[in-house]
């Protein structure tokens, strides 16, 4: 590739990625707290596109060859940061837990700093450059695989939450597709860096995928997900099917009877299952929980389970934490401990220890 072609090629990339960055800036999104994650997700993705545009500017100002260590190092570093920001933006679109998202950012910063410091050191230690490039590829692949797993896990959790509010869940399969596309592109980046002969194909295919990604994200309206995962009157069920007073009384009787029978201890139940057992409609049940108890179905169900587990923890049966979790409907000890801490502010083990010592 001659100098003129090289410059034109990179200029086109600058224009494409700068435009994508501009389009993903959250213009015209209400400055409302319930849209915070959506705004932040788009801003994060926008920063990623601008970073790639900056990288293309650097390539024009400092033209290099495919076999240069510095060029390979810069490609690997910028590609990793871009992939990381892509995954972070997806996590913002589907997740509402501040701690996990903050931890996700920290987890991405650590390898970025390691790659930057090690890469700069390799410039001054030529004998270590080949080893460093191989290690970068391994780190890149492992980290992107982990980030893909985290996003898929949270996506599945989000879909499960949505199933508790709608007969038909909002179509968010495109997020699932983008998570996998980002993973494929990340791995393809590594392959293209090690095999310059296929880099041209990658350079043409990648922007097309990013254009598709931006079109999906910009046209995405998060109202349904935000409402479904929040509690209170903002729930779509509460807005559309708010029960009348007499219906509310009947619902209370049905709910109280189901709770007294400890139906919540069954594993893998959703709002459709529960409403069927109560002899009602899942829309009415959701509206009742939101309007009368100010709770989402997931919070209500798991709070009941945690309250039941507190009795078992101190009844002298000496069962393990895992066994108690299963008894109250949690098939995985991780979910039991997570919900126990959400409801009580402490772990099951510490709660049992503190309350047994008080009784003694």
Secondary structure as GFF3:
##gff-version 3
##sequence-region A 1 360
A	DSSP	alpha_helix	3	23	.	.	.	ID=ss1
A	DSSP	three_ten_helix	33	35	.	.	.	ID=ss2
A	DSSP	alpha_helix	36	61	.	.	.	ID=ss3
A	DSSP	alpha_helix	69	94	.	.	.	ID=ss4
A	DSSP	alpha_helix	98	124	.	.	.	ID=ss5
A	DSSP	three_ten_helix	126	128	.	.	.	ID=ss6
A	DSSP	alpha_helix	129	163	.	.	.	ID=ss7
A	DSSP	alpha_helix	173	194	.	.	.	ID=ss8
A	DSSP	three_ten_helix	196	198	.	.	.	ID=ss9
A	DSSP	alpha_helix	199	218	.	.	.	ID=ss10
A	DSSP	alpha_helix	223	228	.	.	.	ID=ss11
A	DSSP	alpha_helix	236	240	.	.	.	ID=ss12
A	DSSP	alpha_helix	245	260	.	.	.	ID=ss13
A	DSSP	three_ten_helix	263	265	.	.	.	ID=ss14
A	DSSP	alpha_helix	271	278	.	.	.	ID=ss15
A	DSSP	alpha_helix	282	292	.	.	.	ID=ss16
A	DSSP	alpha_helix	297	313	.	.	.	ID=ss17
A	DSSP	alpha_helix	321	327	.	.	.	ID=ss18
A	DSSP	alpha_helix	333	344	.	.	.	ID=ss19
A	DSSP	alpha_helix	348	359	.	.	.	ID=ss20
###
